[in-house]
Amino acid sequence: MVPAIALCLRFAEAGDTPVLLTGERWVDAAAGAGITASRVTGLALADLEDEPDLGQALHDQAATLALALVPRLRALRPDLVVCDVLALGAGMAAELLGLPWAQLSPHPLYEPSRGLPPMGSGLAPGTGVRGRLRDAVLRAMTARSIRRGERQRAVVRRRIGLPARGPGPVVRLIATLPALEVPRPDWPADAHVVGPLLWEASRRETRPSPGVAPLVMIAPSTAWTGATGMAEMALAALDGLAVRAVVSTFAPAPATLPEWVSSGPGGQEALLRQSAVLVCGGGHGMLVKALLAGVPVVVVPGGGDQWEMANRVARQGSGVVVHPSTVDGLRAAVERVLGDPRFAAAAARAGATRAEVRDPVEVCRGALTLA
């Protein structure tokens, strides 16, 4: 929900009146930032992690969410509903009321493309006859799952009184850096890269251990698909190197830490400005923070889209992927990044592509005039 809060702030700065409907965790945080917010149940993906068919569970959740949102949206009478790409029910609710809606993707565009390998594979687009054939075969292998999802979505749409297929959003906001996108021959006309939507949830300050040794920031994944035990593995890998480390986490710090390590829930942007390298799980939000600060990364990816993001960063030159994840592999990756200034230069180039994005508020206003 952090990108949603950041977008609300952008709308407010432009003179609009945003209202955030979110999970309980973010209501107080949004209110503290000056955003009107209220609680909506049924948004937590972690509640679905044990479901045998995650796609079916997501669509069932979407139908429940849509019906719950209809009276809320009817009372608000918004000019535009902006829905997270995973909150399928929010778009359905807007459609039930005849309201225009926009889709917010807090990461690169993951829609399948006829010119790319399947999203999540981590592969670069194939070249030559063999490369294009490989991608075509992989797309055919994933097409069955895509069609299954479309059938599941059609069923729940009809269940709540919508046609099997809808018109879709009036516009799509792709909240990433252009450096993390992959050129495709079929980029949708309604999709616009608007840059990362970032907001710091913590105003605390975590102070690194004193000294002049390079600072390694460690940010364990907060996603339920993230790798476990990453912070402990990273500290074991760094032990004995001439570095300092800071662990950015909301988890309780160990009772005792080596003198070269500090830990806490402080603001990450301030820590990144002091860091020489970031060790993280590959979540999009953390990666773009690092790139905007010109900080190269060592990525220990978990599941979900982390493998895709890790490989995009590696191909762009801003970091190294550690796979399989081992202490020795992580140590070697950190030493490599610290010892080669080309990684930091690539990170700075990636961050500079922020200048190429569009303003999300202007994009939404423009879409409304055409709706």
WOTATA-V919634 format. One record per backbone hydrogen bond with DSSP energy under -1.0 kcal/mol. NH is the residue of the N-H (numbers start at 1). CO is the residue of the C=O. E is the energy in kcal/mol with one decimal. If there is no record, write none. Layout:
nh->NH co->CO e->E
nh->NH co->CO e->E
This chain:
nh->5 co->1 e->-2.2
nh->6 co->2 e->-2.6
nh->7 co->3 e->-2.4
nh->8 co->4 e->-2.4
nh->9 co->5 e->-2.2
nh->10 co->6 e->-1.7
nh->11 co->7 e->-2.4
nh->12 co->8 e->-2.7
nh->13 co->9 e->-2.4
nh->14 co->10 e->-1.3
nh->15 co->12 e->-1.6
nh->16 co->11 e->-2.5
nh->20 co->36 e->-3.0
nh->22 co->38 e->-2.3
nh->26 co->23 e->-1.5
nh->30 co->26 e->-2.5
nh->31 co->27 e->-2.4
nh->32 co->28 e->-2.4
nh->33 co->29 e->-1.0
nh->34 co->31 e->-1.7
nh->35 co->30 e->-2.5
nh->38 co->20 e->-2.2
nh->40 co->22 e->-2.9
nh->48 co->45 e->-2.3
nh->49 co->46 e->-1.2
nh->51 co->48 e->-2.1
nh->57 co->53 e->-2.3
nh->58 co->54 e->-2.6
nh->59 co->55 e->-2.0
nh->60 co->56 e->-2.6
nh->61 co->57 e->-2.5
nh->62 co->58 e->-2.0
nh->63 co->59 e->-1.9
nh->64 co->60 e->-1.9
nh->65 co->61 e->-2.7
nh->66 co->62 e->-2.6
nh->67 co->63 e->-1.9
nh->68 co->64 e->-1.8
nh->69 co->65 e->-2.1
nh->70 co->66 e->-1.5
nh->73 co->69 e->-3.0
nh->74 co->70 e->-2.6
nh->75 co->71 e->-1.8
nh->76 co->72 e->-1.8
nh->77 co->73 e->-2.6
nh->81 co->100 e->-1.9
nh->83 co->102 e->-3.1
nh->85 co->104 e->-2.2
nh->87 co->84 e->-1.2
nh->88 co->86 e->-1.7
nh->90 co->87 e->-1.2
nh->92 co->88 e->-1.6
nh->93 co->89 e->-2.5
nh->94 co->90 e->-2.1
nh->95 co->91 e->-2.2
nh->96 co->92 e->-2.4
nh->97 co->93 e->-1.3
nh->98 co->95 e->-1.0
nh->99 co->94 e->-3.0
nh->102 co->81 e->-2.9
nh->103 co->171 e->-2.3
nh->104 co->83 e->-3.4
nh->105 co->173 e->-3.1
nh->107 co->105 e->-1.4
nh->116 co->113 e->-1.0
nh->121 co->118 e->-1.7
nh->131 co->127 e->-1.3
nh->132 co->128 e->-2.4
nh->133 co->129 e->-2.2
nh->134 co->130 e->-2.6
nh->135 co->131 e->-2.1
nh->136 co->132 e->-2.1
nh->137 co->133 e->-2.5
nh->138 co->134 e->-2.4
nh->139 co->135 e->-2.6
nh->140 co->136 e->-2.1
nh->141 co->137 e->-1.8
nh->142 co->138 e->-1.5
nh->143 co->139 e->-1.5
nh->146 co->142 e->-1.9
nh->147 co->143 e->-2.7
nh->148 co->144 e->-2.1
nh->149 co->145 e->-2.2
nh->150 co->146 e->-2.1
nh->151 co->147 e->-2.2
nh->152 co->148 e->-2.4
nh->153 co->149 e->-2.5
nh->154 co->150 e->-2.2
nh->155 co->151 e->-2.0
nh->156 co->152 e->-2.0
nh->157 co->153 e->-2.2
nh->158 co->154 e->-2.2
nh->159 co->155 e->-1.9
nh->160 co->156 e->-1.4
nh->161 co->158 e->-1.2
nh->162 co->157 e->-3.0
nh->170 co->101 e->-2.9
nh->172 co->190 e->-3.1
nh->173 co->103 e->-3.3
nh->174 co->192 e->-3.1
nh->175 co->105 e->-2.7
nh->176 co->174 e->-1.7
nh->180 co->177 e->-1.9
nh->181 co->178 e->-1.5
nh->191 co->188 e->-1.5
nh->192 co->172 e->-2.4
nh->194 co->174 e->-2.0
nh->216 co->244 e->-2.9
nh->217 co->277 e->-2.4
nh->218 co->246 e->-3.0
nh->219 co->279 e->-2.9
nh->226 co->223 e->-1.8
nh->233 co->229 e->-2.1
nh->234 co->230 e->-2.8
nh->235 co->231 e->-2.4
nh->236 co->232 e->-1.9
nh->237 co->233 e->-2.1
nh->238 co->234 e->-2.0
nh->239 co->235 e->-1.3
nh->241 co->238 e->-2.5
nh->243 co->241 e->-2.0
nh->244 co->214 e->-2.8
nh->245 co->260 e->-2.8
nh->246 co->216 e->-2.1
nh->247 co->262 e->-2.6
nh->248 co->218 e->-3.0
nh->249 co->264 e->-1.9
nh->261 co->258 e->-2.0
nh->262 co->245 e->-1.8
nh->264 co->247 e->-2.1
nh->267 co->204 e->-2.5
nh->271 co->267 e->-1.1
nh->272 co->268 e->-2.5
nh->273 co->269 e->-1.5
nh->274 co->271 e->-1.2
nh->275 co->272 e->-1.1
nh->276 co->215 e->-3.0
nh->277 co->215 e->-1.2
nh->278 co->296 e->-2.2
nh->279 co->217 e->-3.3
nh->280 co->298 e->-2.0
nh->287 co->283 e->-2.2
nh->288 co->284 e->-2.5
nh->289 co->285 e->-1.6
nh->290 co->286 e->-1.9
nh->291 co->287 e->-2.5
nh->292 co->288 e->-2.5
nh->293 co->289 e->-1.2
nh->294 co->291 e->-1.2
nh->295 co->290 e->-2.9
nh->297 co->318 e->-2.1
nh->298 co->278 e->-3.1
nh->299 co->320 e->-2.8
nh->300 co->280 e->-3.0
nh->303 co->225 e->-3.7
nh->306 co->303 e->-1.8
nh->309 co->305 e->-2.5
nh->310 co->306 e->-2.6
nh->311 co->307 e->-1.9
nh->312 co->308 e->-1.8
nh->313 co->309 e->-2.2
nh->314 co->310 e->-2.1
nh->315 co->311 e->-2.4
nh->316 co->312 e->-2.0
nh->318 co->313 e->-1.8
nh->320 co->297 e->-1.8
nh->322 co->299 e->-3.1
nh->330 co->326 e->-2.4
nh->331 co->327 e->-2.5
nh->332 co->328 e->-2.4
nh->333 co->329 e->-2.0
nh->334 co->330 e->-2.3
nh->335 co->331 e->-2.4
nh->336 co->332 e->-2.2
nh->337 co->333 e->-2.4
nh->338 co->334 e->-2.7
nh->339 co->335 e->-1.8
nh->343 co->340 e->-1.6
nh->345 co->341 e->-2.0
nh->346 co->342 e->-2.1
nh->347 co->343 e->-2.2
nh->348 co->344 e->-2.3
nh->349 co->345 e->-2.0
nh->350 co->346 e->-2.4
nh->351 co->347 e->-2.5
nh->352 co->348 e->-1.9
nh->353 co->350 e->-1.2
nh->354 co->351 e->-1.6
nh->355 co->352 e->-1.7
nh->356 co->353 e->-1.9
nh->357 co->354 e->-1.5
nh->358 co->193 e->-2.4
nh->363 co->359 e->-2.3
nh->364 co->360 e->-2.3
nh->365 co->361 e->-2.6
nh->366 co->362 e->-2.5
nh->367 co->363 e->-2.1
nh->368 co->364 e->-2.0
nh->369 co->365 e->-1.6
nh->371 co->367 e->-1.1
